[in-house]
Amino acid sequence: MSGFSLDLTEEQSDLRDWVHGFAEEVVRPAAAEWDEREETPWPIIQEASKIGLYSFETLAELFGDPTGISLQIANEELFWGDAGIGMALFGTSLAVAGIFASGSPDQLVEWIPQCFGDEADPKVAAFCVSEPQAGSDVSAMRTRARYDEAKDEWVLSGQKAWITNGGIANIHVVVASVDPELGARGQAAFIVPPNTPGLVGNRKIKKLGLRASHTADVFLDDVRVPGSCLLGGKEKLDARLARIREGKSSQSQAAMATFEVSRPTVGAQALGIARAAYEYALEYAGTREAFGRPIIENQAIAFTLADIKTEIDAVRLLIWRAAWMARNEKQFTSGEGSMSKLRAGELAVSATEKAIQILGGAGYSREHPVERMYRDSKIYTIFEGTSEIQRLVIARAISGRHIR
């Protein structure tokens, strides 16, 4: 009888080393350049596609790991390299998660490969949920989906905000309200195929961090998509809406189902940033001398690094637990997915800030990467549910009350 073990399998160790090697040799040397350019790093996406790192097959293998942690390992290592480029590569996975959460087997086979393209012509995909007046409050969503029965088409109208890969994506996954009276429970997810008229993403947003990742508003002006582009199909949607109208419980909401799958993964990205800042500060503290000795020999510096390292290891365990639970369909009875994302995001901010403090004036300059890491980290307390929303989810789970 085998005992409990936290050792990685041979496959997981090989995966970690493979992604780490790409992050170290390809991503890190290019990080500062693409941060300054604030452009999608297509050459690096193509390099990742050539080696199979950016592909449907690899993502399927990551999702297929029965422990749930392979996807987290890959994200931590890639974002250790650089968060902006990491998001340019893994931003597509959120759209894939949206398709996976709501789509039929036939839809998965048809649309997920088109999210990636191929090594000769790589593509990206976008998951479109947030709106100017509906961020964490998805029930306030105004984008509408109307069914044209005569043509068997869905007509999408509205505006999406802060969309990763918005407008440049080959595939857009759009969450829209089918029955506004039902709030978030009346929403569904739709595929908008390539070159569909009426979808425009013409305002690229200039951001504090993750600058190599394209973010834009997306406008949908009576965008018509075939009936088959409703993820899960109309029969399944009609049955779900009927149950809700009868006062019965429903399946997971389109947006929330995707966020539940992705929260540990987002946490792993934040963990990668925190670890990168910690390692850089640790090395710097061992070589930088003040008052005749390396600064790491001062308790103030050494204890700070000890605290960061302890938090990194603790947060990784939270992430792996949540990923294992999600993969094995264990219910998040205490908001475990939100716990992992909450602690990881706040660790990324605190670890990068402390790394700058350890470097002093040098850390504030762009000559050292901790300045960029600090800028990149902040979004992890904001997107895919703010820290306040994560605490709300956890509080509701542990109390059983509808806390506001």
N, C-alpha and C positions, 0 to 999 in steps of 0.2 A: 504494500500500500504506500503510495507516494505521499510525502508530507507537503505542507504548505510552503510555497517558495515565491520570492519576488524576483528571482533570476529571470532575465530575458531569455527567450528561446534563441536558438541559433539564427532563425529567420529574422527575429526582431533585432538582434545584435547586428546582423549584416545590413538590415535596413537603416539602422541608426548610423552606422559607419558610412554607408553609401550617401545618404542625404547630407551628413555632416561634411563629407568630402566635397560635395558639390557646393555647399554653403561656404566652405572655407576657400576653395580654389576659384570659384566662379562668381559667387554672389558678393562676398565681402570686398574683393578688389574693385567692384563696380558700384558699391553702395553709395559712396559720396557723390559720384558723377550723376547718377540717376536721381538722387535726392535734389541736387542742384537744378537739374534739367526739368524736373517735375513732369516727366513723360513716362508713358508705359514702356518698360524695357523689353521690347519685342525680341531683340537679339538674345537676351537671356532666356526668355520664354521658349524661343526656338532651340536653344542649347538644351534646356530641360526636356523638351519634346524629343530631341534626338536620342537622348540616353534613356528615354522612357519614363522619366520622373513626372513629366507633365503629360498625363495620358489617362484615358478611361480605364485601361487595363490595370495600371498601378493603383488608381483610386479604388477600383473594385477590390483589389487585393487588400488594401488598407481597411476598407469597410468590412471585408470578409473575415478579418481576424476575430476569432471567437472571444478573445480576451478584451477586445475593444481598444487596446492601447497602441496598436501600430500607427493609427492615424495621428494620435497624440505625439508619439515619438517623432514622426516625420515633421509635424508642424513645429515642435520645439526646436529641432535641429535647423530647419530652414529659417525660422525667425531669429534664431541665434545668429545667423549670417546677416540678415537685414530684414526689418519688418516691412519696409515699403516694397521691396522686391518680392518678399515672401507673400504679401497680399496680392501682388500682381499675378503670382503663380497660383495661390490657393483661393483667391476670390471666386474663381469659377466653381469651387467645390460647394459653396453655399447654394448656388443655383442647382447644382447636382443633388444636394441634400433635399431641396424643395421638390425636385422631380421624384426623388426616391421616396420621400415621405407621402406623397399624394398620388403618384402616377401608377398606372397599370403596368404589368410586365412588358406589354408591347410598346408602351410609351417610353419606358426606360431604355429599351433597345433602340428605338427610333431616335430619341432626342439627346440622350447623354453623350454619345460619340460626337454629335454636332457641337457640343459645348467646347470641345477641345480642338477640332480640326485634325491636322496631321503635322509631321515634322517639316514638311515643305511649306505648309501654310497654316500655322497654328492659329486657333481662335480662342476667344474667351466668352464667358457667359455672365449674366447678371440676374440677381434675385431682387425683385422690386416690391418692397413692402412700404417703407417709410414715406410719409408725405409731409408737406409743410406744417399741417396741423394735426398730424397723427404719427408720432414717433413710437414711444413706448405704449401709448394708448391706441392700439390697433382698432379698437371699436369705433374710433372717430374717423376711420377711413372713408374718403369721399370718392375714390375711384370706383366706377360702376361697370358692371358687366350685364349687358342686355342680350337676351337670346332672340335671334331672328329665325323663327321656326321655318319660314318659307324657304330660306336659303341654307338652313342648318349652319348658321354662323353665329359666333359671339361678337358683340360690338363693345369694345373697351374704351372708356373715356375717363380722363383724369390726369393728375400730375403726381409723379413720384419724386422724392427728394433724397439726396445723399446716397445715390446708388453706385456701388462699386461696379465698374465696367459699364455703367449706364451709357447707352448711345453707341458705344464701340463694340458691344457684345454681338456675337453671332446669334445667340439664343437669349431671349429675355423671358424670365419666369415672373409673371405679374400676378400679384394677389389683389383681387377686386371684390367688391360687395355685390352679391347677387340679390340679396334681400336685406336692404338697409334696416328694416324694422327689427331684425334679429341680431343687430350689432356684429360683433366678431364671429358669432356662430353662423352668420349668413354669408360668409366669405368663401371664395374658392380660388384656386390657383390655375393659371392659364399659361400655355406656351405661346410666345409670339415668335414665329419662325423668322429666319433671315430675310432682310429686305422687305418686310411687311410695310406697306404704305401707312402713314399716319403716326408712326412712332418716331420721335425726335429727341435726341439728347444733345442739345447744342450749347449748354452752359457748363463747362468744366470748372469745378470748384477748386480754388487754391487753398491749401490746407496747412495747418501747423505741422503735421507729421504725415507719415505714410505717403510721402509725395510722389513716389514712383508708382503708386497705385492710382488709377484713374477713378475719379468720383464725379458724378454729374447728376443734374436733374433730368428726369425723363418725362416727356409729355406724350399723352396718348389722345389723339384727336380722331374719334370714331374709328379706332383700329379694328379691322375685321379679321377674325381668325376662324378657321374651320371648326366645326363642332367637335372634331376629334382632338382639338387642342386644349380642351378642358381636362385637366389632370384628374384621373379617376373615372371620368365619363359622366354623362348627364344622368343616367339611370341611378348611379350611386349618389350623386348630388341630390337629386329629387327625393330619394328615399331618406337621406339624412335631414334635409330641410323639413320633410313631412314629420319625422320623429320630433324635431325641435318644436314645431308648431303645435304638436300634440302634448307638449310639456315633458317629453321623454329626454333622456340624456343622449348626447351626440358623441361622435368621434372627435379626435383632436382638431382644433382649428387649423386652417392651412398655414398661417404664419407661425403660430405657436408650436406646431409639430416640428417645423424646421428648426426653430430656435432651440427646442429641447434637445434635438440631435446635435446641434452645433455648439452649445455652450461649453462643454469640456474642451472641444477643439479650439475655440477662441481662447479659453484659458491656457491651453498649451502654447499658443502663439505669444501671449503675454509672458508666460514663463520663460520662453526662449529669449525675449528681450531682457528680462530681469537677470537671467543667467549670464548673458553676454556682458551686461554692465558690471555684474559682480566679478566675473573673471578678469575683465580689463582693469578694474579698480584694484583687485588683489595683486595682479602683476605689477601695476604702477606703484602700489604701496611698498612692495618688496624691493624696488629699485630707487625710488625717490628718497633722497636723504635730506634731513633737516636737523639742525643742531648736532650734526656729527653722526647720525645713525638713520637707518631706514625708518620711514614713518610708521611702518606696520608694527614696529616695536613699542609704539605708544598704545596704551590700552584703549584710548578713545577710538583709534582707527581699527585696531584688532577686534574689539568687541562689536563695532559696527559691522564689520565683515562677517563675524561669527553669526550675528543676528540675521543678516541677509541670507547666508548659506542655510541656516536652519529653516528659515521661511521657504526658501526654494524647495528644499526636500519635502517639507510638509505640504506645500501646495501641489507638488507633483503627485503625491499620494491622493490628495483630494480629487485631482483631475483623473487619475487612473481609476479610482473607485467609481466616479460618476460615469466614465466611459465604459467600464465593465458592466455597470448596472444598465446603462442604455442599450448596450449591445445584447445583453441577455434578458432584456425586457423586464427588468426589476423596477418596480414602481419607486419613484422619487418621493418617499413619504415625508422627508424633511427638507425638500428642496435641494437635494444633493448636487444637481446640475448647476443650480444657481450659486451654491456654496463655492464650487470650483471656479466659476467665472468671476465671482465677486473677489475672492482672495487673490486670484492670479492677477486681475487687473490692478488692484490696489498695490500689490507687491511690485508690479512693473513700474508704477509711478514712484513708489518709495525707494526702490532699489536704484533706479536711474538717478533720482535726485541725490541720494547718498553717495553714489559714485562720483557725481560732479563735485560734491562737497569734499570728498577725499582727494580729488585731483586739484581742487582749489581753482585758481584763475585759469589754469590749463584746461580744466574740464568745461569751462564756460566758452571756450573757443572751438571753432570748427576743425582745429588741428587734431582733435581727439574725438572718437565716435560717440562718447557718452552724451555729448550735446544732442546729437541726432537721435540717439536712443531715448533720451528724455522727451523729446518732442513726439516721437512715435508712440510712447507708452500711454499718453493721456487718453487717447481714444478708447482704450480698453476699460475705462470706467464710465464710458458713455454709450458706445454703440452695442447693438444686440442686447439691449436692456441696460440702463444705467445702474450704478451701484445701488442707488435707492430702490430701483425696481427689483433687483436681486434680493435685497433685504426684505422687501414686501412679499416676494414669493416665498422666501424661507419662513418669514413670520406667519404667513397664512397657513403654511404647511404644518408648522409645529403647534400652532394654536387651534387650528380648525375653525378660525373665525375670519370674517371678511374684513380684514384690517385695511384702512385707507391711508 
